[in-house]
Protein backbone atom coordinates (compact mmCIF):
# COMPACT_ATOMS: atom_id res chain seq x y z
CA UNK A 1 0.00 0.00 0.00
CA UNK A 2 1.49 3.29 -1.18
CA UNK A 3 2.21 5.86 1.50
CA UNK A 4 0.30 9.10 1.31
CA UNK A 5 2.23 12.43 1.37
CA UNK A 6 2.14 14.05 4.79
CA UNK A 7 -0.01 17.12 4.92
CA UNK A 8 1.74 20.30 5.98
CA UNK A 9 0.63 21.56 9.31
CA UNK A 10 0.20 25.25 10.26
CA UNK A 11 3.45 24.93 12.26
CA UNK A 12 5.35 24.13 9.03
CA UNK A 13 3.99 27.22 7.33
CA UNK A 14 4.88 29.35 10.35
CA UNK A 15 8.48 28.07 10.28
CA UNK A 16 8.85 28.76 6.56
CA UNK A 17 7.35 32.27 6.94
CA UNK A 18 9.70 33.11 9.84
CA UNK A 19 12.72 31.95 7.80
CA UNK A 20 11.63 34.06 4.83
CA UNK A 21 11.23 37.15 7.04
CA UNK A 22 14.73 36.72 8.53
CA UNK A 23 16.21 36.40 5.04
CA UNK A 24 14.41 39.51 3.78
CA UNK A 25 15.47 41.51 6.84
CA UNK A 26 19.08 40.41 6.35
CA UNK A 27 19.00 41.59 2.75
CA UNK A 28 17.47 44.95 3.73
CA UNK A 29 20.06 45.67 6.43
CA UNK A 30 23.05 44.61 4.30
CA UNK A 31 25.32 47.68 3.88
CA UNK A 32 25.52 49.08 0.40
CA UNK A 33 28.77 50.49 -0.81
CA UNK A 34 27.77 53.92 -2.11
CA UNK A 35 31.09 54.27 -3.85
CA UNK A 36 30.27 51.20 -5.96
CA UNK A 37 26.73 52.25 -6.78
CA UNK A 38 27.30 55.96 -7.25
CA UNK A 39 30.24 57.91 -8.53
CA UNK A 40 31.40 60.91 -6.50
CA UNK A 41 30.51 64.20 -8.17
CA UNK A 42 33.52 66.34 -9.07
CA UNK A 43 32.55 70.01 -9.44
CA UNK A 44 33.19 71.55 -12.83
CA UNK A 45 35.26 74.69 -13.25
CA UNK A 46 32.10 76.74 -13.73
CA UNK A 47 30.59 75.36 -10.52
CA UNK A 48 33.78 76.14 -8.61
CA UNK A 49 33.89 79.68 -9.98
CA UNK A 50 30.22 80.36 -9.27
CA UNK A 51 30.52 79.00 -5.76
CA UNK A 52 33.63 81.11 -5.10
CA UNK A 53 32.11 84.32 -6.44
CA UNK A 54 28.93 83.76 -4.42
CA UNK A 55 30.95 83.14 -1.25
CA UNK A 56 33.06 86.27 -1.82
CA UNK A 57 29.92 88.32 -2.42
CA UNK A 58 28.36 86.98 0.77
CA UNK A 59 31.49 87.68 2.85
CA UNK A 60 31.73 91.16 1.35
CA UNK A 61 28.26 92.06 2.58
CA UNK A 62 28.33 90.26 5.94
CA UNK A 63 27.52 92.50 8.90
CA UNK A 64 28.57 92.17 12.54
CA UNK A 65 25.74 93.39 14.72
CA UNK A 66 27.39 93.00 18.12
CA UNK A 67 30.37 95.03 19.33
CA UNK A 68 33.27 94.77 19.89
CA UNK A 69 33.48 94.25 16.15
CA UNK A 70 37.18 93.36 16.07
CA UNK A 71 36.40 90.06 17.80
CA UNK A 72 34.72 88.91 14.55
CA UNK A 73 37.59 89.85 12.24
CA UNK A 74 39.75 86.72 12.70
CA UNK A 75 36.81 84.41 12.06
CA UNK A 76 35.86 86.39 8.98
CA UNK A 77 39.44 86.27 7.63
CA UNK A 78 39.56 82.52 8.21
CA UNK A 79 36.37 82.09 6.15
CA UNK A 80 37.84 84.24 3.38
CA UNK A 81 41.07 82.25 3.29
CA UNK A 82 39.09 79.00 3.22
CA UNK A 83 37.14 80.17 0.16
CA UNK A 84 40.35 81.07 -1.71
CA UNK A 85 42.06 77.85 -0.65
CA UNK A 86 39.19 75.74 -1.98
CA UNK A 87 39.28 77.68 -5.24
CA UNK A 88 43.05 77.31 -5.69
CA UNK A 89 43.07 73.62 -4.77
CA UNK A 90 40.22 72.66 -7.11
CA UNK A 91 41.35 70.02 -9.67
CA UNK A 92 39.13 71.68 -12.26
CA UNK A 93 41.32 74.80 -12.24
CA UNK A 94 45.00 75.61 -12.42
CA UNK A 95 45.62 79.06 -10.97
CA UNK A 96 48.62 80.99 -12.24
CA UNK A 97 51.25 82.98 -10.37
CA UNK A 98 49.59 86.28 -11.18
CA UNK A 99 46.37 85.21 -9.51
CA UNK A 100 48.25 84.00 -6.42
CA UNK A 101 50.19 87.27 -6.27
CA UNK A 102 47.07 89.41 -6.63
CA UNK A 103 45.21 87.44 -3.93
CA UNK A 104 48.18 87.63 -1.58
CA UNK A 105 48.33 91.42 -1.98
CA UNK A 106 44.60 91.84 -1.46
CA UNK A 107 44.67 89.67 1.66
CA UNK A 108 47.58 91.71 3.04
CA UNK A 109 45.66 94.93 2.42
CA UNK A 110 42.55 93.56 4.12
CA UNK A 111 44.53 92.30 7.11
CA UNK A 112 46.25 95.68 7.48
CA UNK A 113 42.94 97.56 7.30
CA UNK A 114 41.30 95.28 9.84
CA UNK A 115 44.32 95.48 12.12
CA UNK A 116 44.12 99.27 12.12
CA UNK A 117 40.40 99.09 12.90
CA UNK A 118 41.08 96.58 15.66
CA UNK A 119 43.73 98.75 17.29
CA UNK A 120 41.51 101.83 17.05
CA UNK A 121 38.45 100.10 18.46
CA UNK A 122 40.37 98.31 21.20
CA UNK A 123 42.07 101.56 22.21
CA UNK A 124 38.75 103.38 22.35
CA UNK A 125 37.12 100.56 24.32
CA UNK A 126 40.01 100.58 26.77
CA UNK A 127 39.74 104.34 27.21
CA UNK A 128 35.97 104.12 27.72
CA UNK A 129 36.41 101.27 30.20
CA UNK A 130 38.99 103.29 32.13
CA UNK A 131 36.75 106.37 32.18
CA UNK A 132 33.80 104.26 33.32
CA UNK A 133 35.89 102.84 36.14
CA UNK A 134 37.01 106.35 37.12
CA UNK A 135 33.38 107.46 37.05
CA UNK A 136 32.37 104.54 39.24
CA UNK A 137 35.21 105.26 41.68
CA UNK A 138 34.26 108.94 41.86
CA UNK A 139 30.64 108.10 42.60
CA UNK A 140 31.80 105.69 45.29
CA UNK A 141 33.99 108.40 46.84
CA UNK A 142 31.03 110.81 46.74
CA UNK A 143 28.82 108.35 48.59
CA UNK A 144 31.58 107.69 51.12
CA UNK A 145 32.12 111.44 51.61
CA UNK A 146 28.42 111.99 52.24
CA UNK A 147 28.30 109.14 54.75
CA UNK A 148 31.38 110.46 56.55
CA UNK A 149 29.93 113.97 56.70
CA UNK A 150 26.63 112.70 58.06
CA UNK A 151 28.41 110.65 60.73
CA UNK A 152 30.66 113.57 61.80
CA UNK A 153 27.73 115.99 61.84
CA UNK A 154 25.76 113.65 64.09
CA UNK A 155 28.75 113.13 66.34
CA UNK A 156 29.31 116.88 66.59
CA UNK A 157 25.65 117.48 67.32
CA UNK A 158 25.71 114.86 70.08
CA UNK A 159 28.83 116.40 71.63
CA UNK A 160 27.27 119.87 71.47
CA UNK A 161 24.06 118.65 73.07
CA UNK A 162 25.97 117.03 75.92
CA UNK A 163 28.19 120.05 76.57
CA UNK A 164 25.38 122.58 76.31
CA UNK A 165 23.07 120.51 78.46
CA UNK A 166 25.62 120.37 81.29
CA UNK A 167 26.29 124.13 81.33
CA UNK A 168 22.65 125.00 80.71
CA UNK A 169 21.74 122.96 83.77
CA UNK A 170 24.19 125.05 85.83
CA UNK A 171 22.67 128.22 84.37
CA UNK A 172 19.25 127.07 85.51
CA UNK A 173 20.43 126.35 89.01
CA UNK A 174 22.23 129.71 89.27
CA UNK A 175 19.12 131.51 88.03
CA UNK A 176 17.05 129.77 90.68
CA UNK A 177 19.62 130.70 93.31
CA UNK A 178 19.58 134.35 92.21
CA UNK A 179 15.79 134.42 92.31
CA UNK A 180 15.85 132.96 95.76
CA UNK A 181 18.32 135.61 96.98
CA UNK A 182 16.28 138.38 95.38
CA UNK A 183 13.18 137.21 97.29
CA UNK A 184 14.97 137.31 100.63
CA UNK A 185 13.79 140.18 102.84
CA UNK A 186 16.70 142.04 104.37
CA UNK A 187 16.63 144.04 107.58
CA UNK A 188 17.78 144.23 111.18
CA UNK A 189 15.28 141.63 112.26
CA UNK A 190 15.58 139.40 109.13
CA UNK A 191 18.93 137.83 109.94
CA UNK A 192 20.64 139.42 106.94
CA UNK A 193 21.45 142.97 106.21
CA UNK A 194 20.62 144.76 103.04
CA UNK A 195 24.33 145.09 102.36
CA UNK A 196 24.92 141.34 102.75
CA UNK A 197 21.91 140.59 100.57
CA UNK A 198 23.17 142.95 97.89
CA UNK A 199 26.57 141.31 98.02
CA UNK A 200 25.09 137.80 97.72
CA UNK A 201 22.86 138.96 94.89
CA UNK A 202 25.82 140.50 93.09
CA UNK A 203 27.90 137.34 93.51
CA UNK A 204 25.07 135.11 92.30
CA UNK A 205 24.46 137.39 89.34
CA UNK A 206 28.16 137.33 88.48
CA UNK A 207 28.25 133.55 88.62
CA UNK A 208 25.15 133.41 86.41
CA UNK A 209 26.64 135.83 83.89
CA UNK A 210 29.91 133.90 83.86
CA UNK A 211 28.13 130.62 83.27
CA UNK A 212 25.99 132.19 80.57
CA UNK A 213 29.16 133.47 78.91
CA UNK A 214 30.65 129.97 79.14
CA UNK A 215 27.51 128.56 77.50
CA UNK A 216 27.69 131.15 74.73
CA UNK A 217 31.35 130.27 74.08
CA UNK A 218 30.50 126.58 73.89
CA UNK A 219 27.68 127.24 71.45
CA UNK A 220 29.91 129.52 69.36
CA UNK A 221 32.72 126.95 69.37
CA UNK A 222 30.42 124.20 68.17
CA UNK A 223 28.81 126.51 65.58
CA UNK A 224 32.28 127.37 64.25
CA UNK A 225 33.28 123.73 64.11
CA UNK A 226 30.02 122.81 62.42
CA UNK A 227 30.47 125.58 59.87
CA UNK A 228 34.02 124.40 59.18
CA UNK A 229 32.85 120.80 58.76
CA UNK A 230 30.07 121.84 56.39
CA UNK A 231 32.42 124.06 54.39
CA UNK A 232 34.94 121.25 53.96
CA UNK A 233 32.16 118.85 52.98
CA UNK A 234 30.68 121.21 50.40
CA UNK A 235 34.11 121.90 48.89
CA UNK A 236 34.96 118.21 48.70
CA UNK A 237 31.53 117.38 47.27
CA UNK A 238 31.82 120.11 44.64
CA UNK A 239 35.25 118.80 43.63
CA UNK A 240 33.98 115.23 43.27
CA UNK A 241 30.93 116.36 41.29
CA UNK A 242 33.23 118.20 38.90
CA UNK A 243 35.27 115.03 38.45
CA UNK A 244 32.09 113.04 37.76
CA UNK A 245 30.96 115.60 35.18
CA UNK A 246 34.38 115.49 33.52
CA UNK A 247 34.37 111.68 33.31
CA UNK A 248 30.84 111.68 31.88
CA UNK A 249 31.86 114.25 29.27
CA UNK A 250 34.98 112.25 28.47
CA UNK A 251 32.96 109.09 27.89
CA UNK A 252 30.49 111.00 25.73
CA UNK A 253 33.31 112.41 23.60
CA UNK A 254 34.94 108.99 23.24
CA UNK A 255 31.70 107.39 22.12
CA UNK A 256 30.82 110.18 19.69
CA UNK A 257 34.24 111.37 18.58
CA UNK A 258 35.60 108.29 16.82
CA UNK A 259 33.05 106.38 14.78
CA UNK A 260 33.55 102.63 15.15
CA UNK A 261 31.84 100.11 12.86
CA UNK A 262 32.32 96.58 11.57
CA UNK A 263 34.72 97.65 8.78
CA UNK A 264 32.19 96.74 6.11
CA UNK A 265 33.72 99.19 3.62
CA UNK A 266 37.19 97.64 3.88
CA UNK A 267 35.89 94.07 3.82
CA UNK A 268 33.60 94.75 0.86
CA UNK A 269 36.41 96.45 -1.09
CA UNK A 270 38.70 93.48 -0.42
CA UNK A 271 36.12 90.94 -1.57
CA UNK A 272 35.39 93.00 -4.69
CA UNK A 273 39.11 93.01 -5.47
CA UNK A 274 39.27 89.22 -5.06
CA UNK A 275 36.23 88.76 -7.30
CA UNK A 276 37.96 90.90 -9.93
CA UNK A 277 41.06 88.72 -9.57
CA UNK A 278 38.96 85.58 -10.16
CA UNK A 279 37.33 87.09 -13.25
CA UNK A 280 40.68 88.28 -14.56
CA UNK A 281 42.11 84.80 -14.08
CA UNK A 282 39.20 83.31 -16.04
CA UNK A 283 39.80 85.74 -18.88
CA UNK A 284 43.49 84.84 -19.01
CA UNK A 285 42.67 81.15 -18.90
CA UNK A 286 40.15 81.52 -21.72
CA UNK A 287 42.57 83.55 -23.82
CA UNK A 288 45.32 80.97 -23.28
CA UNK A 289 42.95 78.15 -24.17
CA UNK A 290 41.91 79.86 -27.41
CA UNK A 291 45.54 80.51 -28.33
CA UNK A 292 46.67 76.95 -27.79
CA UNK A 293 43.64 75.37 -29.43
CA UNK A 294 44.35 74.00 -32.95
CA UNK A 295 42.73 75.86 -35.79
CA UNK A 296 39.91 74.00 -37.58
C-alpha positions in Angstrom: 0.0 0.0 0.0 1.5 3.3 -1.2 2.2 5.9 1.5 0.3 9.1 1.3 2.2 12.4 1.4 2.1 14.0 4.8 0.0 17.1 4.9 1.7 20.3 6.0 0.6 21.6 9.3 0.2 25.2 10.3 3.5 24.9 12.3 5.4 24.1 9.0 4.0 27.2 7.3 4.9 29.3 10.4 8.5 28.1 10.3 8.8 28.8 6.6 7.3 32.3 6.9 9.7 33.1 9.8 12.7 31.9 7.8 11.6 34.1 4.8 11.2 37.1 7.0 14.7 36.7 8.5 16.2 36.4 5.0 14.4 39.5 3.8 15.5 41.5 6.8 19.1 40.4 6.4 19.0 41.6 2.8 17.5 44.9 3.7 20.1 45.7 6.4 23.0 44.6 4.3 25.3 47.7 3.9 25.5 49.1 0.4 28.8 50.5 -0.8 27.8 53.9 -2.1 31.1 54.3 -3.8 30.3 51.2 -6.0 26.7 52.2 -6.8 27.3 56.0 -7.2 30.2 57.9 -8.5 31.4 60.9 -6.5 30.5 64.2 -8.2 33.5 66.3 -9.1 32.6 70.0 -9.4 33.2 71.5 -12.8 35.3 74.7 -13.3 32.1 76.7 -13.7 30.6 75.4 -10.5 33.8 76.1 -8.6 33.9 79.7 -10.0 30.2 80.4 -9.3 30.5 79.0 -5.8 33.6 81.1 -5.1 32.1 84.3 -6.4 28.9 83.8 -4.4 31.0 83.1 -1.3 33.1 86.3 -1.8 29.9 88.3 -2.4 28.4 87.0 0.8 31.5 87.7 2.8 31.7 91.2 1.3 28.3 92.1 2.6 28.3 90.3 5.9 27.5 92.5 8.9 28.6 92.2 12.5 25.7 93.4 14.7 27.4 93.0 18.1 30.4 95.0 19.3 33.3 94.8 19.9 33.5 94.3 16.1 37.2 93.4 16.1 36.4 90.1 17.8 34.7 88.9 14.5 37.6 89.9 12.2 39.7 86.7 12.7 36.8 84.4 12.1 35.9 86.4 9.0 39.4 86.3 7.6 39.6 82.5 8.2 36.4 82.1 6.1 37.8 84.2 3.4 41.1 82.2 3.3 39.1 79.0 3.2 37.1 80.2 0.2 40.3 81.1 -1.7 42.1 77.9 -0.6 39.2 75.7 -2.0 39.3 77.7 -5.2 43.0 77.3 -5.7 43.1 73.6 -4.8 40.2 72.7 -7.1 41.4 70.0 -9.7 39.1 71.7 -12.3 41.3 74.8 -12.2 45.0 75.6 -12.4 45.6 79.1 -11.0 48.6 81.0 -12.2 51.2 83.0 -10.4 49.6 86.3 -11.2 46.4 85.2 -9.5 48.2 84.0 -6.4 50.2 87.3 -6.3 47.1 89.4 -6.6 45.2 87.4 -3.9 48.2 87.6 -1.6 48.3 91.4 -2.0 44.6 91.8 -1.5 44.7 89.7 1.7 47.6 91.7 3.0 45.7 94.9 2.4 42.5 93.6 4.1 44.5 92.3 7.1 46.2 95.7 7.5 42.9 97.6 7.3 41.3 95.3 9.8 44.3 95.5 12.1 44.1 99.3 12.1 40.4 99.1 12.9 41.1 96.6 15.7 43.7 98.8 17.3 41.5 101.8 17.0 38.5 100.1 18.5 40.4 98.3 21.2 42.1 101.6 22.2 38.8 103.4 22.4 37.1 100.6 24.3 40.0 100.6 26.8 39.7 104.3 27.2 36.0 104.1 27.7 36.4 101.3 30.2 39.0 103.3 32.1 36.8 106.4 32.2 33.8 104.3 33.3 35.9 102.8 36.1 37.0 106.3 37.1 33.4 107.5 37.1 32.4 104.5 39.2 35.2 105.3 41.7 34.3 108.9 41.9 30.6 108.1 42.6 31.8 105.7 45.3 34.0 108.4 46.8 31.0 110.8 46.7 28.8 108.3 48.6 31.6 107.7 51.1 32.1 111.4 51.6 28.4 112.0 52.2 28.3 109.1 54.7 31.4 110.5 56.5 29.9 114.0 56.7 26.6 112.7 58.1 28.4 110.7 60.7 30.7 113.6 61.8 27.7 116.0 61.8 25.8 113.6 64.1 28.8 113.1 66.3 29.3 116.9 66.6 25.6 117.5 67.3 25.7 114.9 70.1 28.8 116.4 71.6 27.3 119.9 71.5 24.1 118.6 73.1 26.0 117.0 75.9 28.2 120.0 76.6 25.4 122.6 76.3 23.1 120.5 78.5 25.6 120.4 81.3 26.3 124.1 81.3 22.7 125.0 80.7 21.7 123.0 83.8 24.2 125.1 85.8 22.7 128.2 84.4 19.3 127.1 85.5 20.4 126.4 89.0 22.2 129.7 89.3 19.1 131.5 88.0 17.0 129.8 90.7 19.6 130.7 93.3 19.6 134.3 92.2 15.8 134.4 92.3 15.8 133.0 95.8 18.3 135.6 97.0 16.3 138.4 95.4 13.2 137.2 97.3 15.0 137.3 100.6 13.8 140.2 102.8 16.7 142.0 104.4 16.6 144.0 107.6 17.8 144.2 111.2 15.3 141.6 112.3 15.6 139.4 109.1 18.9 137.8 109.9 20.6 139.4 106.9 21.5 143.0 106.2 20.6 144.8 103.0 24.3 145.1 102.4 24.9 141.3 102.8 21.9 140.6 100.6 23.2 142.9 97.9 26.6 141.3 98.0 25.1 137.8 97.7 22.9 139.0 94.9 25.8 140.5 93.1 27.9 137.3 93.5 25.1 135.1 92.3 24.5 137.4 89.3 28.2 137.3 88.5 28.3 133.5 88.6 25.2 133.4 86.4 26.6 135.8 83.9 29.9 133.9 83.9 28.1 130.6 83.3 26.0 132.2 80.6 29.2 133.5 78.9 30.7 130.0 79.1 27.5 128.6 77.5 27.7 131.1 74.7 31.3 130.3 74.1 30.5 126.6 73.9 27.7 127.2 71.5 29.9 129.5 69.4 32.7 126.9 69.4 30.4 124.2 68.2 28.8 126.5 65.6 32.3 127.4 64.3 33.3 123.7 64.1 30.0 122.8 62.4 30.5 125.6 59.9 34.0 124.4 59.2 32.9 120.8 58.8 30.1 121.8 56.4 32.4 124.1 54.4 34.9 121.2 54.0 32.2 118.8 53.0 30.7 121.2 50.4 34.1 121.9 48.9 35.0 118.2 48.7 31.5 117.4 47.3 31.8 120.1 44.6 35.2 118.8 43.6 34.0 115.2 43.3 30.9 116.4 41.3 33.2 118.2 38.9 35.3 115.0 38.4 32.1 113.0 37.8 31.0 115.6 35.2 34.4 115.5 33.5 34.4 111.7 33.3 30.8 111.7 31.9 31.9 114.2 29.3 35.0 112.3 28.5 33.0 109.1 27.9 30.5 111.0 25.7 33.3 112.4 23.6 34.9 109.0 23.2 31.7 107.4 22.1 30.8 110.2 19.7 34.2 111.4 18.6 35.6 108.3 16.8 33.1 106.4 14.8 33.5 102.6 15.1 31.8 100.1 12.9 32.3 96.6 11.6 34.7 97.6 8.8 32.2 96.7 6.1 33.7 99.2 3.6 37.2 97.6 3.9 35.9 94.1 3.8 33.6 94.8 0.9 36.4 96.4 -1.1 38.7 93.5 -0.4 36.1 90.9 -1.6 35.4 93.0 -4.7 39.1 93.0 -5.5 39.3 89.2 -5.1 36.2 88.8 -7.3 38.0 90.9 -9.9 41.1 88.7 -9.6 39.0 85.6 -10.2 37.3 87.1 -13.2 40.7 88.3 -14.6 42.1 84.8 -14.1 39.2 83.3 -16.0 39.8 85.7 -18.9 43.5 84.8 -19.0 42.7 81.1 -18.9 40.2 81.5 -21.7 42.6 83.5 -23.8 45.3 81.0 -23.3 43.0 78.1 -24.2 41.9 79.9 -27.4 45.5 80.5 -28.3 46.7 77.0 -27.8 43.6 75.4 -29.4 44.4 74.0 -32.9 42.7 75.9 -35.8 39.9 74.0 -37.6 
